[in-house]
Amino acid sequence: MSPSFARGTLFAFGLLALGVVLAFALGRFPVGPGDLLRILWAGVSGQPSGLPPQLETVIWNIRGPRVIAAMLCGAALAIAGTAFQGLFRNPLVSPDILGASSGAALGAVVGIYFSLGIVGIQLGAFIGGLIAVGAVYVVGSTIRRGDPVLALVLTGVVIGSLLGAGIGLVKYWADPYNQLPAMTFWLLGSLAGTAKPDLLPLLGPVALGSVVLIALRWRMNVMSLPEEEARALGLNTGPLRLAIVAAATLVTAASVAAAGIIGWVGLVVPHLARFLVGPDFGKLVPTAAILGGGYLLIIDTLARTIGPVETPLGILTAVIGTPFFIWLLASARGGWS
């Protein structure tokens, strides 16, 4: 099937709608689509829904904030992965491989260690992610021998290992009764306990970074060309590259601060979006954001329903993402473009 923006967008919105329906319908207190619409309409119109108060509490205070957070985190990781893959002209790049997730995790863990608030944790995550991506790019660019793509990936692995050691050191220093269990569970990735007050600190950075990346999506087509060609076409590549890296790192840091490390979303979803709508970043970036929101929403629903206790998101995304990515590689036609 040839890429089609209409079909791809329809599929993306369908996946997102399916994720929303499943998220509310599955669980200890299932909410059907009809009841969900009645409660939402009651909230807009101010009229009573006529449904049990327990259902309204589940939607507005428990499941609703978690659904929104899952969509925001999934969209953030997907759009960041799309931007990084285009910027570095490398289909293997993702926020995880470039060290953005590990750097953001280290910054956030340091914030938890010093008992900072959510804003302080997000700021630490952003600074850590930005430093990590900058270090990977600088070190990878200085390696002149061999394949530059391989050099960048290996540099990301090395920097990621170093950052992992830093995370381990902070966990070793942490209070084993209070801070350490929180850090360990948080690093595995989870949206459990997400409440309304958690949404605004997540929404702000994700919205800001996503608006920047969506606004620059047409220029990403030129940035995916070699450096000399991009400059010949009139682009000031230096500031543009800095803006893309900063915006992608910001949305990654916001996601990590809210939900911990959730791997594979930023690698798998951009490939699926490219398969659906083609390599044009004007279509690819918004499609990847919608797909990422639906994908992580379905993963989060599985995480809280497949077992007697909630499964960490990072484990599920790895279990599901690895064979899916292998299938993408095996079924690809025409390679990277």
Backbone torsions as a table, in degrees:
resi	resn	phi	psi	omega
1	MET	NA	126.8	179.3
2	SER	-75.0	149.2	-179.6
3	PRO	-61.1	138.7	178.1
4	SER	-140.2	125.5	-177.5
5	PHE	-64.2	-39.2	-179.5
6	ALA	-64.9	-48.6	179.7
7	ARG	-65.2	-42.0	-179.4
8	GLY	-63.6	-43.0	178.5
9	THR	-65.3	-40.5	178.4
10	LEU	-62.3	-43.0	178.2
11	PHE	-63.4	-42.4	-178.7
12	ALA	-63.2	-46.3	178.7
13	PHE	-67.5	-34.2	176.7
14	GLY	-63.8	-42.1	177.8
15	LEU	-64.2	-41.1	179.1
16	LEU	-64.3	-44.3	178.8
17	ALA	-63.5	-41.2	176.6
18	LEU	-61.6	-41.6	178.6
19	GLY	-62.1	-41.0	179.4
20	VAL	-65.2	-44.7	-179.8
21	VAL	-62.2	-46.4	-179.5
22	LEU	-65.5	-37.3	-178.2
23	ALA	-62.4	-37.4	-179.9
24	PHE	-86.7	-28.7	-174.7
25	ALA	-81.0	-25.8	-176.3
26	LEU	-103.1	140.3	178.8
27	GLY	137.2	-176.2	-177.9
28	ARG	-65.7	-32.6	177.3
29	PHE	-120.5	86.1	-177.6
30	PRO	-68.3	140.3	178.8
31	VAL	-124.2	115.5	179.9
32	GLY	-72.3	161.3	179.5
33	PRO	-57.3	-38.8	179.7
34	GLY	-64.7	-45.2	178.1
35	ASP	-64.6	-37.9	179.2
36	LEU	-61.7	-45.1	179.3
37	LEU	-64.4	-39.0	179.5
38	ARG	-63.9	-42.1	-179.0
39	ILE	-69.8	-39.9	177.8
40	LEU	-64.1	-42.2	178.7
41	TRP	-65.0	-37.0	177.3
42	ALA	-63.9	-37.9	178.3
43	GLY	-66.7	-33.7	179.9
44	VAL	-78.4	-43.4	-174.1
45	SER	-85.7	-19.9	-177.9
46	GLY	83.5	3.5	179.5
47	GLN	-91.4	152.1	178.8
48	PRO	-67.1	143.9	-178.0
49	SER	-83.3	-21.9	-177.6
50	GLY	79.0	8.4	-179.9
51	LEU	-103.3	160.9	179.3
52	PRO	-56.4	142.3	179.7
53	PRO	-59.8	-27.2	-179.8
54	GLN	-61.4	-39.0	179.6
55	LEU	-65.2	-40.2	178.7
56	GLU	-65.0	-39.0	177.7
57	THR	-64.0	-41.4	178.9
58	VAL	-61.3	-43.6	-176.3
59	ILE	-71.6	-49.8	-171.7
60	TRP	-80.6	-33.3	-170.4
61	ASN	-110.5	-23.3	-174.2
62	ILE	-114.0	-66.3	-172.8
63	ARG	-80.3	-34.6	-178.4
64	GLY	-59.6	-53.4	178.1
65	PRO	-58.8	-35.4	180.0
66	ARG	-69.3	-38.6	177.5
67	VAL	-62.3	-45.7	179.9
68	ILE	-63.9	-42.3	179.8
69	ALA	-63.8	-40.2	178.8
70	ALA	-63.7	-42.6	178.9
71	MET	-64.4	-42.1	-179.4
72	LEU	-65.9	-45.4	-179.2
73	CYS	-65.7	-42.7	178.6
74	GLY	-62.9	-44.5	178.2
75	ALA	-63.4	-40.0	-179.1
76	ALA	-63.2	-48.2	-178.5
77	LEU	-66.2	-38.1	-179.4
78	ALA	-67.8	-43.5	-178.3
79	ILE	-70.9	-33.1	176.4
80	ALA	-67.3	-44.0	177.8
81	GLY	-61.9	-40.6	177.8
82	THR	-61.7	-44.6	-179.2
83	ALA	-65.1	-43.6	-179.6
84	PHE	-65.4	-40.7	179.7
85	GLN	-63.1	-40.7	178.5
86	GLY	-72.1	-41.0	-176.7
87	LEU	-65.5	-42.5	-178.2
88	PHE	-94.0	3.5	177.2
89	ARG	51.3	47.2	-173.1
90	ASN	-143.8	114.7	-178.9
91	PRO	-70.8	-11.3	-179.8
92	LEU	-93.0	-2.9	-176.5
93	VAL	-80.3	142.5	174.7
94	SER	-155.4	167.3	176.9
95	PRO	-57.4	-28.0	179.1
96	ASP	-73.2	-48.1	-175.2
97	ILE	-70.0	-34.0	179.3
98	LEU	-76.8	-6.1	179.1
99	GLY	89.8	-0.2	-179.0
100	ALA	-62.9	-43.3	-179.6
101	SER	-66.6	-44.1	-179.6
102	SER	-66.8	-41.2	177.7
103	GLY	-64.3	-42.7	177.2
104	ALA	-64.2	-38.5	178.9
105	ALA	-64.1	-41.2	178.4
106	LEU	-63.0	-44.9	178.3
107	GLY	-62.3	-39.9	179.7
108	ALA	-69.3	-39.8	179.3
109	VAL	-64.0	-39.2	175.7
110	VAL	-61.8	-40.4	176.9
111	GLY	-62.9	-40.2	176.6
112	ILE	-65.2	-38.8	-179.1
113	TYR	-61.6	-39.0	-179.9
114	PHE	-91.9	10.7	175.1
115	SER	58.4	41.0	176.9
116	LEU	-78.1	161.5	176.1
117	GLY	-76.1	-177.9	-176.4
118	ILE	-63.0	-36.0	179.6
119	VAL	-67.0	-42.6	178.1
120	GLY	-64.6	-38.7	178.0
121	ILE	-65.8	-42.2	178.4
122	GLN	-65.6	-40.0	178.4
123	LEU	-63.8	-43.2	176.8
124	GLY	-63.1	-39.0	177.8
125	ALA	-64.5	-41.7	179.8
126	PHE	-65.1	-45.4	-179.8
127	ILE	-64.5	-43.3	179.2
128	GLY	-63.1	-43.1	178.8
129	GLY	-65.5	-39.9	-179.6
130	LEU	-65.9	-42.8	178.5
131	ILE	-64.2	-40.9	-178.7
132	ALA	-64.1	-47.9	179.8
133	VAL	-63.5	-41.5	178.1
134	GLY	-61.6	-42.3	179.3
135	ALA	-64.6	-42.5	179.0
136	VAL	-62.8	-43.6	-177.8
137	TYR	-67.2	-43.3	-178.1
138	VAL	-66.5	-48.9	-178.8
139	VAL	-65.1	-44.0	179.9
140	GLY	-63.3	-34.2	-179.4
141	SER	-73.7	-26.3	-178.9
142	THR	-80.4	-13.1	178.5
143	ILE	-83.9	106.2	-173.3
144	ARG	-90.3	-21.3	-176.3
145	ARG	-86.7	147.8	174.8
146	GLY	78.5	-166.9	-177.6
147	ASP	-76.0	123.0	-179.5
148	PRO	-64.6	-31.9	177.7
149	VAL	-64.1	-47.0	178.3
150	LEU	-62.8	-38.8	179.4
151	ALA	-62.5	-41.2	-179.7
152	LEU	-65.7	-43.7	-179.4
153	VAL	-64.6	-45.9	-179.6
154	LEU	-64.9	-37.6	176.5
155	THR	-62.3	-41.2	177.0
156	GLY	-61.7	-39.4	178.6
157	VAL	-64.4	-43.1	-178.4
158	VAL	-66.3	-48.2	179.4
159	ILE	-62.9	-39.5	177.9
160	GLY	-61.5	-39.1	177.2
161	SER	-65.1	-40.1	177.7
162	LEU	-63.5	-43.2	178.0
163	LEU	-65.5	-36.4	175.5
164	GLY	-61.5	-37.9	176.3
165	ALA	-64.6	-38.4	176.7
166	GLY	-63.5	-40.8	177.0
167	ILE	-62.4	-42.7	178.1
168	GLY	-61.6	-37.4	179.4
169	LEU	-66.3	-43.8	178.4
170	VAL	-63.5	-39.6	177.5
171	LYS	-64.5	-35.2	178.5
172	TYR	-66.2	-35.5	179.1
173	TRP	-79.0	-19.8	-171.1
174	ALA	-68.9	159.2	175.5
175	ASP	-64.5	118.9	-174.8
176	PRO	-68.9	-12.9	-176.6
177	TYR	-100.1	-26.3	-177.2
178	ASN	-119.4	-58.1	-173.6
179	GLN	-74.9	-42.9	-174.3
180	LEU	-61.7	-48.4	177.9
181	PRO	-60.3	-38.4	179.0
182	ALA	-64.4	-42.8	179.3
183	MET	-64.3	-45.6	-176.4
184	THR	-62.2	-47.6	-179.6
185	PHE	-67.5	-38.5	-178.2
186	TRP	-66.5	-38.8	-178.1
187	LEU	-65.9	-24.1	177.8
188	LEU	-75.4	-14.2	178.9
189	GLY	92.2	117.1	179.7
190	SER	-163.0	146.1	173.0
191	LEU	-112.4	11.9	178.3
192	ALA	-63.7	138.6	179.3
193	GLY	83.0	4.8	177.9
194	THR	-65.5	129.5	-178.0
195	ALA	-126.1	173.5	-178.3
196	LYS	-55.6	-43.6	-179.4
197	PRO	-62.5	-19.5	-179.6
198	ASP	-79.6	-14.4	-172.5
199	LEU	-76.0	-40.5	-176.5
200	LEU	-64.1	-45.4	176.3
201	PRO	-63.3	-23.5	176.1
202	LEU	-83.9	-42.4	-176.0
203	LEU	-65.1	-41.1	-176.7
204	GLY	-57.6	-59.3	179.9
205	PRO	-63.7	-38.6	179.8
206	VAL	-64.8	-43.0	179.4
207	ALA	-64.8	-43.8	-178.9
208	LEU	-62.9	-50.7	-179.6
209	GLY	-65.3	-38.6	-179.5
210	SER	-67.2	-39.4	178.1
211	VAL	-61.5	-41.4	178.9
212	VAL	-63.5	-46.0	-177.6
213	LEU	-68.4	-38.5	177.8
214	ILE	-67.0	-38.5	178.7
215	ALA	-66.2	-30.2	-178.5
216	LEU	-95.8	8.6	-172.1
217	ARG	-63.3	-32.3	179.7
218	TRP	-70.3	-36.9	179.5
219	ARG	-70.8	-22.8	177.5
220	MET	-63.6	-29.1	175.8
221	ASN	-59.7	-39.7	179.4
222	VAL	-76.8	-36.4	-179.7
223	MET	-67.2	-20.7	177.3
224	SER	-76.6	-7.5	174.9
225	LEU	-82.1	165.7	173.4
226	PRO	-56.8	154.7	-173.9
227	GLU	-54.7	-45.9	-176.8
228	GLU	-64.3	-39.4	179.8
229	GLU	-67.6	-39.8	179.1
230	ALA	-63.1	-41.2	178.3
231	ARG	-69.1	-36.5	179.0
232	ALA	-64.0	-26.7	178.6
233	LEU	-85.3	3.5	172.6
234	GLY	98.3	8.2	-179.6
235	LEU	-86.8	136.6	170.8
236	ASN	-86.4	90.5	-166.7
237	THR	-66.9	-31.4	-176.2
238	GLY	-61.1	-61.5	178.7
239	PRO	-61.5	-34.4	-179.9
240	LEU	-66.8	-42.2	178.2
241	ARG	-63.4	-41.0	179.2
242	LEU	-62.8	-40.8	-179.9
243	ALA	-65.5	-41.9	-179.4
244	ILE	-66.6	-44.8	179.5
245	VAL	-62.6	-43.7	-178.8
246	ALA	-64.5	-43.6	-179.0
247	ALA	-66.7	-43.6	179.7
248	ALA	-66.1	-37.5	178.2
249	THR	-70.0	-35.6	179.3
250	LEU	-62.3	-47.0	-178.9
251	VAL	-69.0	-34.7	176.5
252	THR	-64.8	-44.5	-179.8
253	ALA	-62.8	-40.2	178.6
254	ALA	-63.2	-41.3	178.3
255	SER	-65.1	-44.6	-179.8
256	VAL	-63.8	-41.5	-179.8
257	ALA	-64.5	-31.4	-177.7
258	ALA	-86.6	-34.8	-169.6
259	ALA	-130.8	1.6	-176.9
260	GLY	82.4	-166.2	-177.9
261	ILE	-84.1	117.2	177.0
262	ILE	-121.5	101.8	-175.1
263	GLY	-82.9	169.1	170.8
264	TRP	76.1	-22.7	-179.3
265	VAL	-63.2	-44.8	-178.8
266	GLY	-72.9	-7.6	177.7
267	LEU	-104.1	-44.1	-175.1
268	VAL	-77.3	-47.4	-173.0
269	VAL	-62.1	-43.1	177.0
270	PRO	-59.4	-34.6	177.4
271	HIS	-67.4	-41.5	177.6
272	LEU	-63.8	-42.5	178.3
273	ALA	-63.7	-39.2	178.7
274	ARG	-66.3	-36.0	177.0
275	PHE	-65.2	-33.0	-176.3
276	LEU	-83.5	-41.5	-171.5
277	VAL	-120.3	-2.8	179.2
278	GLY	92.4	-179.2	-172.4
279	PRO	-86.1	-3.1	-178.9
280	ASP	-67.5	117.1	-175.7
281	PHE	-67.7	-21.7	174.6
282	GLY	-59.8	-34.2	177.1
283	LYS	-97.1	-30.9	-171.9
284	LEU	-69.8	-42.9	-174.6
285	VAL	-63.4	-53.0	179.0
286	PRO	-65.1	-35.4	178.6
287	THR	-64.5	-41.9	178.5
288	ALA	-63.0	-38.0	179.2
289	ALA	-63.3	-44.2	179.7
290	ILE	-66.3	-44.8	178.9
291	LEU	-61.5	-42.2	-179.7
292	GLY	-62.1	-40.6	177.2
293	GLY	-62.7	-45.1	178.8
294	GLY	-67.5	-39.4	-178.4
295	TYR	-63.1	-50.2	-177.7
296	LEU	-70.1	-29.9	176.9
297	LEU	-64.0	-41.7	177.4
298	ILE	-67.8	-40.7	177.4
299	ILE	-61.3	-42.8	-179.6
300	ASP	-65.1	-37.2	176.6
301	THR	-63.9	-42.1	175.1
302	LEU	-61.4	-40.0	-175.8
303	ALA	-60.0	-34.9	-176.8
304	ARG	-97.9	0.1	-176.4
305	THR	-123.4	-17.1	-171.9
306	ILE	-83.1	-12.7	-177.4
307	GLY	-140.5	173.0	179.1
308	PRO	-67.0	-27.2	174.2
309	VAL	-122.9	160.2	-175.9
310	GLU	-69.7	134.4	178.8
311	THR	-89.0	134.3	177.6
312	PRO	-59.3	141.2	-177.4
313	LEU	-63.6	-38.4	-178.3
314	GLY	-61.3	-33.5	178.4
315	ILE	-69.4	-45.3	-178.0
316	LEU	-66.9	-41.9	-179.7
317	THR	-64.6	-32.9	177.0
318	ALA	-71.6	-43.4	-178.9
319	VAL	-64.1	-42.3	-178.3
320	ILE	-82.7	-38.1	-174.7
321	GLY	-70.8	-35.8	-176.7
322	THR	-61.9	-55.3	178.8
323	PRO	-66.2	-31.7	178.8
324	PHE	-65.7	-40.7	178.8
325	PHE	-67.5	-37.5	176.0
326	ILE	-62.3	-40.9	177.1
327	TRP	-63.9	-39.5	178.0
328	LEU	-61.4	-43.1	179.2
329	LEU	-64.5	-40.4	-177.2
330	ALA	-71.1	-31.3	-175.8
331	SER	-97.2	0.0	-176.8
332	ALA	-66.1	146.5	176.7
333	ARG	-127.7	123.7	176.8
334	GLY	90.7	-7.0	174.4
335	GLY	69.1	-157.4	-176.6
336	TRP	-82.6	131.7	175.6
337	SER	-138.2	NA	NA
